[in-house]
Amino acid sequence: MAQFISRLAERRHHPRLAGLMLLWPMVLNAAAPQSIAQQATPVAMQSYLASAYGQVKQSAAALDEATDKHCSAAAGKGESAADAREAMLSAFETLALAWSRVSFIRIGPYREDHAGQRMQFWPDKRGSGERQIQQALISQPEALTAPNTLRQQSVALQGLPAYEAVLKDMIQPASGSASTASANFHCDYLETLAENMAANSRALAERMSEGTEAIEAITFAQWMEVVRGGLQIAGEMKLKAVAQSMRAHLAKPADTATPEAVELTRKVPFSRSHLAMASIGAELEGLAALLESAQIENLLQSSDAGYLASVRFQLAQAGKAVESLDDLEGKPISAAALNDAIGVVDYASGMLAQTGSDMMTTLYPALGLSRGFNSMDGD
């Protein structure tokens, strides 16, 4: 139609028709409905995100307080040291799981000023973060014990992985590190880490709250890629590393009368604290909740509803499988039981791979979406 008007205007030199040609793109844009891909973040999803990041903020504030109380108790002030330490460990676990429920959301505010990596530097494929933390525990630089100077350091020396490593070294110090000076450094560093995480989580929660520009700028298509990327993170990058650790443990010569505990690779977050499986479970909970809040059923033809049901079912099955292994870490396990556990992990990993594949081959086409670049591609 536009070409027809153009030719007619040129042929007859008609100024009104030429003007109509200039207005034609505006008419088309006004008439064309916005595609699903470009729709803004659904209101229900905004509400979920505000709640999820609000929990991270509250958990980080609680850890900050618990860390201060622990260090005061360790110095002979306040409540008993044992009670304070238990409260701190519990607060760390709560924050680790709260963060895991949103850690796969690697777009928008997550990327601003490295906000997400300041909470959790991962993946650390080359182990550089691990080396930096271990070196810091030996050299004990003063720059790590003040909020402003810590923020200027490598992100590997900030956030949950660093807190977990310092916590582990404090409870089970490496040879020669159990001195008063080390104890003081541990507490100063932990307090600074906790204070900075509380500040970082407040900023993230504010940016990810309902109606903010940051949220409004993220399209529906981008959120679907967040889900697909989250499936890849949990399945390809975490559960496969878990299975690899288990198989390596199974391959070791063992005394069947006194089976050893399974220690997972450091490539899996929170393995030091034996929270790796619980963290992956929390991540799958977050993925399922985010997918639910997208209200995709309202965007599908009734004939395509089965595609969404299949994706949800497979994600739920993977979650149940991972949940069944919550108590696996750090406890003695027989070879037979470990072999069964490997089968469960492989099943969960396979389910997540199938879920991601189904999203690409059935759900995306039904929604009119095409595969885009997700936050973990090329990492």
Number of C-alpha atoms within 10 A of each C-alpha: 7 13 9 9 15 16 14 15 18 12 9 10 11 12 11 9 17 18 12 16 20 12 11 15 12 10 11 11 10 10 9 8 8 11 12 14 17 14 15 17 21 17 15 15 20 21 15 20 23 19 16 21 24 20 20 27 25 18 24 28 22 20 27 24 18 23 27 20 23 26 23 17 18 19 13 11 12 13 14 14 18 12 12 21 21 13 19 23 17 15 20 25 21 19 22 27 23 24 27 23 26 23 22 25 23 18 18 18 19 20 13 11 9 13 20 26 21 24 25 24 20 18 17 14 10 9 12 10 21 18 12 14 20 16 12 16 20 12 10 17 12 13 14 22 19 16 18 12 12 19 17 12 12 13 20 22 27 28 25 24 24 25 23 21 19 23 22 14 18 19 11 11 16 12 6 8 15 14 10 9 10 19 19 14 20 21 22 18 28 27 25 26 30 26 21 24 29 24 17 20 25 19 15 22 22 17 19 26 20 21 14 12 12 15 21 17 14 17 16 20 22 22 21 22 23 23 22 24 22 27 25 22 20 24 25 15 17 21 26 19 19 24 21 15 20 20 14 12 18 17 10 8 7 13 10 11 7 10 13 16 14 19 17 24 18 17 20 24 26 23 21 19 16 20 21 26 26 24 26 26 25 23 25 29 19 25 28 19 16 24 19 16 18 20 14 15 15 9 13 17 11 9 8 16 16 15 18 19 13 17 22 16 14 20 23 19 15 23 22 16 20 24 17 15 16 16 12 20 20 16 12 13 18 17 17 10 11 18 15 12 20 21 14 19 24 19 17 25 25 18 23 29 20 17 22 23 15 17 22 17 14 16 24 17 13 18 17 12 17 12 15 11 11 19 19 17 9 6 6
